[in-house]
Amino acid sequence: MLKEKIKQDLNAALKAREELKRIVLSSLLSAIHNKEIEKRTAKAKESPQLSIEELAKASELSDEEITKVIKSEIKKRNQAIELYEKGKRPELAQKEKNEIEILLNYAPELKSV
C-alpha cells in the first residue's frame, strides 16, 4: 500500500537525516490524514450506525485517493513556484521544485502532468 511505503520512506529519511525529504513526507502524511478525517466524517453522517472500527476501516484512503492527494500537493507547490518566480525568489522556487521531485516518486504517473 502506498501509505505504508510513504511511512517507511519517512522513517528512512529520518535515519539518514534527509531534512527536505522528511519535511515533504511528513506534510504529505498530514494531508493524507486530513483527507481520511474528512472521509470519516462524511461516512459517519451517512451511516451513523457504524462502529468506530468500521468507520476507521471505511475511511482509509485507497492508493488512487492518495495519488489525488499527492496531485493536490504538487499543484500547491506549482502555484508557489509561480509566485516565487514572479517575486524574483529563484532559491525558494527551486526548493518547491525539489519537493515536487520527491512527491513524484510516489505518483510516477503524474510526471507527465
C-alpha positions as CSV (number, residue, x, y, z in Angstrom):
1,M,0.0,0.0,0.0
2,L,1.2,3.5,-0.9
3,K,0.7,5.0,2.6
4,E,2.9,2.3,4.1
5,K,5.6,3.0,1.6
6,I,5.5,6.7,2.4
7,K,5.7,5.9,6.2
8,Q,8.7,3.6,5.6
9,D,10.5,6.2,3.5
10,L,9.8,8.9,6.1
11,N,11.5,6.7,8.7
12,A,14.4,6.1,6.3
13,A,14.7,9.8,5.7
14,L,14.7,10.5,9.5
15,K,17.5,7.9,10.0
16,A,19.5,9.3,7.0
17,R,18.9,12.9,8.2
18,E,17.4,13.9,4.9
19,E,15.8,17.1,6.0
20,L,13.8,18.1,2.9
21,K,12.5,14.6,2.3
22,R,11.5,14.3,5.9
23,I,9.5,17.6,5.7
24,V,7.9,16.7,2.4
25,L,6.8,13.2,3.5
26,S,5.6,14.5,6.9
27,S,3.4,17.1,5.2
28,L,2.2,14.5,2.7
29,L,1.2,12.1,5.5
30,S,-0.6,15.1,7.3
31,A,-2.5,15.8,4.1
32,I,-3.5,12.2,3.8
33,H,-4.6,12.1,7.4
34,N,-6.7,15.2,7.0
35,K,-8.4,13.6,3.9
36,E,-9.1,10.5,5.9
37,I,-10.7,12.6,8.7
38,E,-12.9,14.3,6.0
39,K,-13.9,10.9,4.7
40,R,-14.6,9.5,8.2
41,T,-16.8,12.5,9.0
42,A,-18.8,12.0,5.8
43,K,-19.2,8.3,6.4
44,A,-20.3,8.9,10.0
45,K,-23.0,11.3,8.8
46,E,-24.3,9.0,6.1
47,S,-24.1,5.8,8.2
48,P,-24.4,6.7,11.9
49,Q,-24.9,3.0,12.9
50,L,-21.3,2.2,12.0
51,S,-18.9,1.3,14.9
52,I,-15.7,3.2,15.4
53,E,-13.7,0.3,14.0
54,E,-15.9,0.1,10.9
55,L,-15.6,3.9,10.4
56,A,-11.8,3.7,10.7
57,K,-11.7,0.9,8.1
58,A,-14.1,2.7,5.8
59,S,-12.2,6.0,6.0
60,E,-8.8,4.5,4.9
61,L,-7.8,6.1,1.6
62,S,-7.1,3.8,-1.4
63,D,-3.9,4.2,-3.4
64,E,-5.9,6.1,-6.0
65,E,-7.2,8.6,-3.4
66,I,-3.7,9.0,-2.0
67,T,-2.5,9.8,-5.6
68,K,-5.1,12.5,-5.8
69,V,-3.8,14.0,-2.5
70,I,-0.3,13.9,-4.0
71,K,-1.5,15.6,-7.1
72,S,-3.1,18.3,-4.9
73,E,0.2,18.8,-3.1
74,I,2.1,19.1,-6.4
75,K,-0.4,21.7,-7.6
76,K,0.1,23.8,-4.4
77,R,3.8,23.7,-5.0
78,N,3.5,24.6,-8.6
79,Q,1.4,27.7,-7.6
80,A,4.1,28.6,-5.1
81,I,6.8,28.3,-7.8
82,E,4.8,30.7,-10.0
83,L,4.6,33.3,-7.1
84,Y,8.2,32.9,-6.2
85,E,9.4,33.4,-9.7
86,K,7.2,36.5,-10.1
87,G,8.7,37.8,-6.8
88,K,12.2,37.1,-8.1
89,R,12.9,34.4,-5.5
90,P,14.6,31.6,-7.5
91,E,16.0,29.9,-4.5
92,L,12.5,29.4,-3.0
93,A,11.2,28.3,-6.4
94,Q,14.0,25.7,-6.6
95,K,13.1,24.4,-3.2
96,E,9.5,23.8,-4.3
97,K,10.7,22.1,-7.5
98,N,12.9,19.8,-5.3
99,E,9.8,19.0,-3.2
100,I,7.8,18.1,-6.3
101,E,10.5,15.7,-7.4
102,I,10.2,13.9,-4.1
103,L,6.4,13.7,-4.4
104,L,6.6,12.4,-7.9
105,N,8.4,9.3,-6.6
106,Y,5.1,8.3,-5.1
107,A,3.0,9.0,-8.2
108,P,5.2,8.4,-11.2
109,E,2.1,8.6,-13.5
110,L,1.9,12.3,-12.7
111,K,5.3,13.1,-14.1
112,S,3.7,14.0,-17.5
113,V,1.2,16.4,-15.7
